[in-house]
Structures are given as C-alpha cells and as structure tokens.
Amino acid sequence: MTRQPRIEDVVISGDVIRLGQFLQLAGLVDTGGEAKEAILEGEVTVNGEVDLRRGRQLRQGDVVSLAGRAARVSA
C-alpha cells in the first residue's frame, strides 16, 4: 500500500504563482536552480501529473509534489 504524503497548505499573495517560485516558497527546494533541475528531470508533479514547465501558472487548490512531499496552493 502506497502512503500518500501529508499535504501542506502554502499561502500565496495574488491569484497565481509560477511553479518554480512555488517550489521555493513551499520549501520543497532551496534555490531556483534546484527548482529548475527538479522540474526538467520530471521529478515534480502538479495535481498528480509530471509538468516540465517551470513557468506553469498555479492557482488555488493545485497540489505540487516532489520527493515524497506535497504542498497545496492556498489563498
């Protein structure tokens, strides 16, 4: 049985945030370079699907996962 990661709500200011920025804000990566690398290597999922676009626009309710950790965009 696969254990689902606990999803942490991360509040953003505004309606949207880019994927690379959100990874840093949520503490899933330390730097923009780490975010870029993780995204390009297919290690990041958005709402359960791999997304290779660092500039992807995330909105409230989107769930981002990386390395067994998950964060949800919250307003």
FENSUL-V205902 format. One record per pair of residues at least 12 apart in sequence whose C-alpha atoms are under 7 Angstrom apart, sorted by the first residue. I is the first residue (numbers start at 1). GAP is how many residues later the second one is. D is the distance in whole Angstrom. If there is no record, write none. Layout:
BEGIN
[[I & GAP & D] [I & GAP & D]]
END
This chain:
BEGIN
[[5 & 63 & 6] [5 & 64 & 6] [5 & 65 & 6] [6 & 64 & 7] [7 & 63 & 5] [7 & 64 & 5] [7 & 65 & 6] [8 & 62 & 6] [8 & 63 & 5] [8 & 64 & 6] [9 & 62 & 6] [9 & 63 & 5] [9 & 64 & 6] [9 & 65 & 6] [10 & 16 & 6] [10 & 61 & 6] [10 & 62 & 6] [10 & 63 & 5] [10 & 64 & 5] [11 & 62 & 6] [11 & 63 & 5] [11 & 64 & 5] [12 & 61 & 7] [12 & 62 & 6] [12 & 63 & 6] [13 & 62 & 7] [15 & 44 & 6] [16 & 41 & 6] [16 & 42 & 5] [16 & 43 & 5] [17 & 40 & 6] [17 & 41 & 5] [17 & 42 & 7] [18 & 36 & 7] [18 & 37 & 5] [18 & 38 & 5] [18 & 39 & 5] [18 & 40 & 6] [19 & 35 & 5] [19 & 36 & 6] [19 & 37 & 5] [19 & 38 & 6] [19 & 39 & 6] [20 & 12 & 7] [20 & 15 & 5] [20 & 16 & 7] [20 & 34 & 5] [20 & 35 & 7] [23 & 12 & 6] [26 & 45 & 7] [28 & 38 & 7] [36 & 18 & 6] [39 & 12 & 7] [39 & 13 & 5] [39 & 15 & 6] [40 & 12 & 5] [43 & 23 & 6] [44 & 20 & 7] [44 & 21 & 6] [44 & 22 & 5] [45 & 19 & 6] [45 & 20 & 5] [45 & 21 & 7] [46 & 16 & 7] [46 & 17 & 6] [46 & 18 & 5] [46 & 19 & 7] [47 & 15 & 6] [47 & 16 & 5] [47 & 17 & 6] [59 & 14 & 6] [60 & 13 & 5] [60 & 14 & 5] [60 & 15 & 6] [61 & 12 & 5] [61 & 13 & 6]]
END
